[in-house]
């Protein structure tokens, strides 16, 4: 058991189901080497902020539309995250592509969950239902989710954990999305977060 826990910031853009999985894992003790200290949204009014409020986690909106450039947006994120002494960043449905400048600043400290078995159906343009539409169109029999480190290449960082989910004959993009979230994303994201937080704090000088 570590004496100190990693400080986690979760970046969100929507409903926050993956955030809820992390909050639940923290309550149950699955996530014990880190603690969610901050939830940041790139737009106001999303339900993920309510989930964080209910769990008494600090929330901040950094509205991308109010920033004159992506550089300004990312600098505001960096100032906030560094100001709070955050160790690990989790992208949980965060719908912004992060630049190399940002990802290098937090090298091996940002993780993301993607709803496919990388390297299938990933990269620029593959998000949300588009991933599952592509999987069904291609006719794969197995899909799933991947948690990976984030670098400057969309979905291109080192894989931390994967879990496979069977694709059923009568699946729609919506039913496949729901089953992958329930059977894969919500399971491996907290487990991966725990692993990364543990390793980070163990090696932190």
SULZIHU-V118552 format. One record per residue. RES is the residue in three letters. BURIAL is + if it has 24 or more other ideal C-beta (glycine too) atoms within 12 Angstrom, else -. D_CENTER is the distance of its C-alpha to the mean C-alpha in Angstrom with 2 decimals. Layout:
# SULZIHU-V118552
res->RES burial->BURIAL d_center->D_CENTER
res->RES burial->BURIAL d_center->D_CENTER
This chain:
# SULZIHU-V118552
res->UNK burial->- d_center->24.59
res->UNK burial->- d_center->23.40
res->UNK burial->- d_center->25.36
res->UNK burial->- d_center->22.52
res->UNK burial->+ d_center->18.88
res->UNK burial->+ d_center->16.08
res->UNK burial->+ d_center->15.01
res->UNK burial->+ d_center->11.33
res->UNK burial->+ d_center->10.03
res->UNK burial->+ d_center->7.11
res->UNK burial->+ d_center->7.09
res->UNK burial->+ d_center->7.85
res->UNK burial->+ d_center->10.47
res->UNK burial->+ d_center->11.80
res->UNK burial->- d_center->12.69
res->UNK burial->+ d_center->9.89
res->UNK burial->+ d_center->10.47
res->UNK burial->+ d_center->7.25
res->UNK burial->+ d_center->8.03
res->UNK burial->+ d_center->11.46
res->UNK burial->+ d_center->10.84
res->UNK burial->+ d_center->9.81
res->UNK burial->+ d_center->12.84
res->UNK burial->- d_center->15.00
res->UNK burial->+ d_center->14.28
res->UNK burial->+ d_center->15.27
res->UNK burial->- d_center->18.35
res->UNK burial->- d_center->19.35
res->UNK burial->- d_center->19.14
res->UNK burial->+ d_center->16.69
res->UNK burial->+ d_center->14.56
res->UNK burial->+ d_center->17.56
res->UNK burial->+ d_center->17.11
res->UNK burial->+ d_center->14.76
res->UNK burial->+ d_center->14.85
res->UNK burial->+ d_center->12.64
res->UNK burial->+ d_center->14.95
res->UNK burial->+ d_center->13.45
res->UNK burial->+ d_center->11.44
res->UNK burial->+ d_center->11.80
res->UNK burial->+ d_center->12.23
res->UNK burial->+ d_center->13.72
res->UNK burial->+ d_center->16.23
res->UNK burial->- d_center->18.34
res->UNK burial->- d_center->19.01
res->UNK burial->+ d_center->15.76
res->UNK burial->- d_center->15.73
res->UNK burial->+ d_center->12.52
res->UNK burial->+ d_center->14.86
res->UNK burial->- d_center->17.44
res->UNK burial->+ d_center->15.35
res->UNK burial->+ d_center->14.76
res->UNK burial->- d_center->18.48
res->UNK burial->- d_center->19.59
res->UNK burial->+ d_center->17.99
res->UNK burial->- d_center->19.67
res->UNK burial->+ d_center->16.66
res->UNK burial->- d_center->17.41
res->UNK burial->+ d_center->16.07
res->UNK burial->+ d_center->16.68
res->UNK burial->+ d_center->16.74
res->UNK burial->+ d_center->16.96
res->UNK burial->- d_center->18.42
res->UNK burial->+ d_center->18.08
res->UNK burial->- d_center->21.26
res->UNK burial->- d_center->23.23
res->UNK burial->- d_center->22.59
res->UNK burial->- d_center->25.24
res->UNK burial->- d_center->23.08
res->UNK burial->- d_center->19.65
res->UNK burial->- d_center->21.08
res->UNK burial->- d_center->21.83
res->UNK burial->+ d_center->18.43
res->UNK burial->+ d_center->16.71
res->UNK burial->- d_center->19.58
res->UNK burial->+ d_center->19.12
res->UNK burial->+ d_center->15.50
res->UNK burial->+ d_center->16.89
res->UNK burial->- d_center->19.82
res->UNK burial->+ d_center->17.84
res->UNK burial->+ d_center->15.42
res->UNK burial->- d_center->18.42
res->UNK burial->- d_center->20.69
res->UNK burial->+ d_center->18.83
res->UNK burial->- d_center->18.86
res->UNK burial->+ d_center->15.15
res->UNK burial->+ d_center->14.59
res->UNK burial->+ d_center->10.92
res->UNK burial->+ d_center->8.01
res->UNK burial->+ d_center->4.40
res->UNK burial->+ d_center->2.75
res->UNK burial->+ d_center->3.07
res->UNK burial->+ d_center->5.92
res->UNK burial->+ d_center->6.84
res->UNK burial->- d_center->10.04
res->UNK burial->+ d_center->11.43
res->UNK burial->+ d_center->12.35
res->UNK burial->+ d_center->12.64
res->UNK burial->+ d_center->16.05
res->UNK burial->- d_center->17.40
res->UNK burial->- d_center->18.77
res->UNK burial->+ d_center->15.47
res->UNK burial->+ d_center->13.78
res->UNK burial->- d_center->17.13
res->UNK burial->+ d_center->17.31
res->UNK burial->+ d_center->14.35
res->UNK burial->- d_center->15.15
res->UNK burial->- d_center->13.59
res->UNK burial->+ d_center->11.70
res->UNK burial->+ d_center->8.33
res->UNK burial->+ d_center->5.90
res->UNK burial->+ d_center->3.73
res->UNK burial->+ d_center->4.90
res->UNK burial->+ d_center->7.96
res->UNK burial->+ d_center->10.76
res->UNK burial->+ d_center->13.59
res->UNK burial->+ d_center->15.22
res->UNK burial->+ d_center->14.81
res->UNK burial->- d_center->17.22
res->UNK burial->+ d_center->18.14
res->UNK burial->+ d_center->17.06
res->UNK burial->+ d_center->14.56
res->UNK burial->- d_center->14.89
res->UNK burial->- d_center->15.97
res->UNK burial->- d_center->16.72
res->UNK burial->+ d_center->14.83
res->UNK burial->+ d_center->12.43
res->UNK burial->+ d_center->12.93
res->UNK burial->- d_center->16.37
res->UNK burial->- d_center->17.48
res->UNK burial->+ d_center->15.88
res->UNK burial->+ d_center->17.82
res->UNK burial->+ d_center->20.87
res->UNK burial->+ d_center->21.07
res->UNK burial->+ d_center->20.81
res->UNK burial->+ d_center->23.58
res->UNK burial->- d_center->25.65
res->UNK burial->- d_center->25.67
res->UNK burial->- d_center->26.70
res->UNK burial->+ d_center->24.46
res->UNK burial->- d_center->25.21
res->UNK burial->+ d_center->21.96
res->UNK burial->+ d_center->18.35
res->UNK burial->+ d_center->15.21
res->UNK burial->+ d_center->11.61
res->UNK burial->+ d_center->10.38
res->UNK burial->+ d_center->7.95
res->UNK burial->+ d_center->9.06
res->UNK burial->+ d_center->9.70
res->UNK burial->+ d_center->9.54
res->UNK burial->+ d_center->13.10
res->UNK burial->- d_center->15.23
res->UNK burial->- d_center->15.33
res->UNK burial->+ d_center->12.81
res->UNK burial->+ d_center->11.29
res->UNK burial->+ d_center->14.03
res->UNK burial->+ d_center->12.92
res->UNK burial->- d_center->14.20
res->UNK burial->+ d_center->13.11
res->UNK burial->+ d_center->12.41
res->UNK burial->+ d_center->12.81
res->UNK burial->+ d_center->13.76
res->UNK burial->+ d_center->15.41
res->UNK burial->- d_center->17.95
res->UNK burial->+ d_center->18.97
res->UNK burial->- d_center->22.44
res->UNK burial->+ d_center->23.06
res->UNK burial->- d_center->26.01
res->UNK burial->- d_center->28.96
res->UNK burial->- d_center->28.64
res->UNK burial->+ d_center->24.89
res->UNK burial->- d_center->23.87
res->UNK burial->- d_center->20.55
res->UNK burial->- d_center->19.91
res->UNK burial->- d_center->20.99
res->UNK burial->+ d_center->19.09
res->UNK burial->+ d_center->15.80
res->UNK burial->- d_center->16.60
res->UNK burial->+ d_center->17.65
res->UNK burial->+ d_center->14.72
res->UNK burial->+ d_center->12.40
res->UNK burial->- d_center->15.06
res->UNK burial->+ d_center->16.14
res->UNK burial->+ d_center->13.21
res->UNK burial->+ d_center->9.59
res->UNK burial->+ d_center->10.61
res->UNK burial->+ d_center->12.60
res->UNK burial->+ d_center->10.91
res->UNK burial->+ d_center->7.50
res->UNK burial->+ d_center->9.89
res->UNK burial->+ d_center->12.35
res->UNK burial->+ d_center->10.41
res->UNK burial->+ d_center->9.36
res->UNK burial->+ d_center->13.06
res->UNK burial->+ d_center->14.31
res->UNK burial->+ d_center->12.75
res->UNK burial->+ d_center->13.90
res->UNK burial->+ d_center->17.22
res->UNK burial->- d_center->17.89
res->UNK burial->+ d_center->17.09
res->UNK burial->+ d_center->19.41
res->UNK burial->- d_center->21.97
res->UNK burial->- d_center->22.36
res->UNK burial->- d_center->22.16
res->UNK burial->- d_center->25.65
